[in-house]
Amino acid sequence: MSTLAAYFPITDPTLIFFVVLLIILFAPIIMGKLRIPHIIGMVLAGVIVGQYGLDILKRDDSFELFGHVGLYYIMFLAGLEMDVEGAKKNAKDYIVFGLLTCFVPLGLTYLMASLLLHYTPEASFLLGCIMASNTLIAYPIIGRYGLQRHHSVMLSVGSSMISLFMALVMIAALAAVYGKDSMSSVWFWPLFVGKLALYIVAMLWTIPRLTRYFLRRYSDSVMQYIFVLAVMFLNAALTTYIGLEGIFGAFFSGLILNRYIPHVSPLMNRIEFIGNALFIPYFLIGVGMLINVRTLFHGTQVLWVVGLIAFFGTFGKAVAAYLSSLLFRMPKDDGHMMFGLTSAHAAGAIAMVMVGMKLETAPGVFLVNDDMLNGVVLMILVTCIISTLMTEHASQQIVISQRTHQSHQSHPVPPSPTQSHHNTHQPPHDSTDRILICVKYPEIAPQLLNLALFVRNRQTDQLPIALNVVYDDEQANDNRKQGLRLLEQLQKQASASEVRLMTQVRLASNIANGIKHAFRESACTEVIMGMHVHTNQNAKFWGDFIQSLYNGLNRQIMLVRFVQPLNTLRRIRVAVPSRAEFEPGFHRWLERLCRLAGELDCRTEFHGREESLTLINEYINNRHHSVRAEFTRMEHWNELPQLAAHIADDQLFVVVTARKGTISYKNALDRLPDELQKYFSGKNLMIIFPDQYGHQKEDRMSFTEAQHHEENSIYDTIQRWLHRPRNP
């Protein structure tokens, strides 16, 4: 055994990294068999292999580096996944819960430390600040259950930032009072407020502009990921100069980048994957290595200190969470979630204790003694276990209640005969929705796929289909190979977002018929395709086959043209024709636009008649209350060209049109191609042909309903000929 002990602790960086990877690999497996949350397994593994356990690993600089990155990652992800608009609407709730979860545990811990542990007022205040803050160590559990935007989770994240900010400010002020420079306490508040205000204003002005510039010009996934990571570390570094911990800067950078990184995008998937696979587990193991369990056996004094700190701090967080849930009239499970997320303390608590160990209240007397240090370190283990178990339990209960509620909604009581007429325009049941993405040009195909991923129903088991139709001519083989290469790239892109994509290359003598046949064979419900790329100036607006397609399909078709990346759009403007609410596809296109606006976190402005806007507003309030919608009356379709002056380069203009012979069709729509070419050239554009009544038309022959309508009538030609300028 003595010979074997000579090889430990392991100091070789390569072997250290290898052992850490083994822990990351096997800890979830072992903890899963023991029915213990994986996060606890990481912390306990750190305790076992650390210097206070079996002393297998030396805590080298890699744990310091990866530990900081992991902690920043947790806070950064919390900022990225936060519902910013929901936070604005519920700002009062966030502030109330933030103040409660800060000052309730601070007050209880201060009284306990003064009365029971007989600490000095300064040391009691420092301990209260430590317990007032918290670390979202259980936040990765939320991602497994898909509850990142649940109201109780958002409240917990927002309040954690408020309590953390206040605790850091109070400790910074305490350090200024007992710092070496006596003048620092005099100028602390003016300097701190000035630096903080300057930092916030500079970041809010600089980072969005820099992000839009970078994402528009560079689509390489590695470069985008490095850029995001650089922004996170820049903010973390700047906040340390202000006097706050870097975790505040990491969270703030996540809030700023929130709207530029959609939640279903490949970039977001890479950020979550790398963080959850490496950095966050490394951080948790490093936290465990700091915990000295041996001090528990040094006497009852340590047990007494640990018990009091853990109990009063945790009890204060519980009082704040459950009192807030009662004030906000939230379910019991939401209270459990709020308590679970806000009750854990991690490396941030150790950093605060380290600050106190450097402060002298008298010559040779420091603010923090060994008992407090050991008590805080062991308290971390206790609160991490409590937080993880409570968050896991609350997540399971919330998901169960959500599914129960959905199952009741999916089996409603059948309407009475008198009600059936009024329910003809209820939102469609889209669990069987399947999107057909028609791709041809490599430069726009990735954007079409991104759009499909943003607007698809994530609850459905129907996979989107990417289709490439090739003319059956002498170049068919070469074009087919190009199509296969394009679809392979799209499959990789979809896999990066953890979405399976079905692909199909089809030979056809007529492109429109090829799309329609694939649409019917695959049981698709809507089509997304790019607008025709003109090769000459006199080409028809719809191209060679799109007109035949939308007249031959009665399902929704979305034609799009993007001149810049989707995630850099800042506003969506929608032109709604009169009587659009009477079309059967009204709720489908509205649902898609709401999902798109939610993913892009951008404002949406609807232009239309008052009766249409009223129903749109009602739908958004009932189903997508987080969407920021604005409504502007447009009494006549002739006002469409006037909107062109207000469409900026970073906005998407959406035109809801109609097929001939439908309820919302009007003669003014005949001028749509010319108006779009004249007034909206070079703009981000989407044209939607909504669902219509009836069956597929492509199998019917009719002399009364043609499948093809000429884009320009003979009357348009005569009118242009009459108004043609004469040569003198």
Number of C-alpha atoms within 10 A of each C-alpha: 5 6 7 7 10 9 10 13 17 17 14 12 14 9 12 20 15 12 16 21 16 11 20 20 12 13 20 19 14 13 16 13 8 11 10 16 20 22 25 25 26 27 26 22 22 28 24 20 22 24 18 18 19 12 17 20 24 18 20 14 10 14 23 15 13 20 22 21 24 23 26 26 28 25 28 28 24 26 24 24 23 24 22 20 16 17 17 12 12 14 13 11 19 23 16 18 26 28 18 22 33 30 22 22 26 27 20 19 30 28 19 20 25 16 12 12 17 12 20 16 14 17 22 24 22 27 27 27 28 27 35 34 32 27 25 24 27 27 26 20 19 20 16 11 13 11 18 22 16 15 18 23 24 24 28 27 26 24 26 27 24 22 25 27 18 20 25 22 18 15 22 22 18 18 21 20 18 19 17 11 10 11 11 16 16 12 11 17 15 9 13 17 12 12 16 17 11 12 17 15 10 11 17 14 12 11 15 16 12 12 18 17 12 15 19 14 10 12 11 9 13 11 13 16 14 12 15 18 17 12 21 25 20 16 22 24 17 17 22 14 12 18 18 23 22 25 29 22 26 29 24 25 27 27 22 19 20 23 24 25 23 23 18 18 21 21 19 19 18 16 18 17 13 12 21 17 13 16 22 26 25 30 29 27 27 28 26 29 25 21 26 18 17 10 17 16 10 10 9 11 15 19 18 15 22 23 16 19 26 24 16 23 30 28 18 25 30 22 17 25 29 22 16 22 22 12 12 12 11 14 13 15 21 24 23 24 26 33 29 33 32 32 33 29 28 24 22 20 24 18 13 19 23 14 17 24 17 15 20 16 17 9 6 7 12 14 23 24 14 10 16 22 19 20 24 25 24 25 27 25 24 18 23 25 23 19 28 26 17 20 27 22 16 23 24 14 17 20 14 12 13 11 12 12 11 11 11 10 10 10 8 8 8 8 11 8 8 8 10 10 10 10 10 12 14 12 16 14 9 13 12 15 20 23 26 27 25 20 24 20 14 15 9 18 21 19 20 25 24 21 20 23 21 23 19 20 19 13 10 12 11 19 18 23 23 25 24 25 24 24 17 16 11 8 10 14 14 10 20 19 13 17 24 16 13 19 25 14 15 23 18 15 20 22 14 18 18 13 17 16 19 16 19 14 19 18 17 17 12 14 21 19 17 19 22 20 16 18 22 13 9 13 15 20 18 21 24 21 25 21 19 19 12 12 7 7 7 7 12 14 19 16 14 14 14 18 18 20 20 22 20 20 25 22 22 21 23 22 21 23 21 19 16 19 19 24 21 22 23 19 21 24 22 22 22 22 23 21 15 23 20 15 18 19 21 22 22 19 19 18 21 17 19 24 19 23 24 24 23 23 25 22 17 22 18 21 23 24 21 15 13 19 21 13 13 20 16 12 18 17 14 9 12 17 17 19 22 19 20 13 18 14 14 20 13 12 19 11 13 16 14 10 15 17 9 9 18 14 15 19 23 25 25 22 22 20 19 22 18 14 9 13 16 19 17 16 9 10 18 15 13 17 14 13 15 18 12 11 16 17 11 12 21 23 22 20 19 18 23 25 22 19 11 9 11 15 16 16 9 11 10 9 6 6 12 13 18 13 12 8 14 12 10 9 9 13 10 11 10 11 10 10 8 9 8 6 4 3
